[in-house]
Amino acid sequence: MPIHPDAADFARQTENEWQDLRTEASELPYPWAPAYRSLIEAAYAAPELRALYPFTSHWALRFSTTTRPELTLTGPCLTANGDGTYGVGTGFLTPNLGLFATPSEAVALAVRHLSS
């Protein structure tokens, strides 16, 4: 069964954006960069999130069901915080769903909230 061209284009653009985010995260010189890099890698490792178009604003990781320029937000916002915690929230930079000690815990909660 052939893949619809739009679906294939979305998948290609999404994977390209993930790779760009991973590269950027690996090259950041900031003290908080290792935590941010861990968050990006943990999110990329989750197939449910990897299937979504990722984007960042103020280093917060968000997801969309469409690509730029018209993003369609879905799921929670993920953050790597300066105190070594990882936040998950329904709004921008608001960890109202929880703070976690590891990026994998934050990602697991984000995945659970995709369907809600």
C-alpha positions as CSV (number, residue, x, y, z in Angstrom):
1,M,0.0,0.0,0.0
2,P,1.6,3.3,-1.0
3,I,2.1,6.1,1.5
4,H,0.2,9.2,0.7
5,P,2.7,11.9,-0.5
6,D,1.6,14.3,2.3
7,A,2.3,11.7,5.0
8,A,5.7,10.9,3.5
9,D,6.5,14.6,3.3
10,F,5.4,15.1,7.0
11,A,7.6,12.2,8.1
12,R,10.6,13.5,6.2
13,Q,10.2,17.1,7.5
14,T,9.6,15.7,11.0
15,E,12.7,13.6,11.0
16,N,14.8,16.5,9.6
17,E,13.6,18.7,12.4
18,W,14.4,16.1,15.0
19,Q,17.9,15.7,13.6
20,D,18.4,19.5,13.6
21,L,17.2,19.7,17.3
22,R,19.5,16.8,18.3
23,T,22.5,18.5,16.6
24,E,21.8,21.9,18.1
25,A,21.4,20.3,21.6
26,S,24.7,18.5,21.2
27,E,26.5,21.8,20.4
28,L,25.1,24.1,23.1
29,P,27.8,25.6,25.3
30,Y,25.5,26.5,28.3
31,P,25.8,24.9,31.8
32,W,22.2,23.6,31.4
33,A,23.0,22.0,28.0
34,P,23.5,18.4,29.2
35,A,20.1,18.4,30.8
36,Y,18.5,19.9,27.7
37,R,20.3,17.4,25.5
38,S,19.1,14.5,27.7
39,L,15.5,15.7,27.3
40,I,15.7,16.0,23.5
41,E,17.2,12.5,23.3
42,A,14.7,11.0,25.7
43,A,11.8,12.5,23.7
44,Y,13.3,11.3,20.4
45,A,13.6,7.8,21.9
46,A,9.8,7.7,22.4
47,P,8.1,6.6,19.2
48,E,4.9,8.5,20.0
49,L,6.8,11.8,20.3
50,R,9.2,11.1,17.5
51,A,6.2,10.8,15.2
52,L,5.3,14.4,16.0
53,Y,6.9,17.5,14.5
54,P,9.1,19.0,17.3
55,F,9.8,22.6,17.9
56,T,11.2,24.8,20.6
57,S,10.6,28.2,22.0
58,H,12.8,29.5,24.9
59,W,14.3,26.0,25.0
60,A,10.9,24.4,25.8
61,L,10.1,21.4,23.7
62,R,6.7,21.3,22.1
63,F,5.0,19.1,19.5
64,S,2.8,19.6,16.5
65,T,0.7,17.5,14.1
66,T,1.6,19.8,11.3
67,T,4.9,21.3,10.1
68,R,5.9,25.0,9.8
69,P,4.7,27.5,9.1
70,E,1.3,26.6,10.5
71,L,1.9,24.5,13.7
72,T,-0.9,22.6,15.3
73,L,0.0,22.1,19.0
74,T,-0.5,18.7,20.6
75,G,0.5,17.2,23.9
76,P,2.3,18.9,26.8
77,C,5.3,21.1,26.9
78,L,8.6,19.7,28.2
79,T,11.4,21.6,29.9
80,A,14.9,20.9,31.3
81,N,15.2,23.2,34.3
82,G,18.3,24.8,35.7
83,D,17.9,22.9,39.0
84,G,18.3,19.6,37.3
85,T,14.6,18.8,37.1
86,Y,12.4,18.2,34.1
87,G,9.0,19.8,33.8
88,V,5.8,18.7,32.0
89,G,3.0,21.2,31.6
90,T,-0.1,22.0,29.6
91,G,1.0,25.5,29.0
92,F,4.2,27.2,27.9
93,L,6.9,26.8,30.6
94,T,4.4,25.8,33.3
95,P,5.2,22.4,34.8
96,N,1.7,22.0,36.2
97,L,1.6,18.3,35.3
98,G,4.8,17.5,37.2
99,L,8.5,17.9,37.9
100,F,10.8,14.9,37.6
101,A,14.3,13.9,38.4
102,T,14.9,12.3,35.0
103,P,14.0,13.1,31.4
104,S,12.6,9.6,30.8
105,E,10.0,10.2,33.6
106,A,9.0,13.5,32.1
107,V,8.7,12.0,28.6
108,A,6.7,9.0,29.9
109,L,4.1,11.5,31.4
110,A,4.1,13.5,28.2
111,V,3.3,10.3,26.2
112,R,0.5,9.4,28.5
113,H,-1.0,12.9,28.0
114,L,-1.0,12.7,24.2
115,S,-4.2,10.8,24.2
116,S,-6.0,12.8,26.9
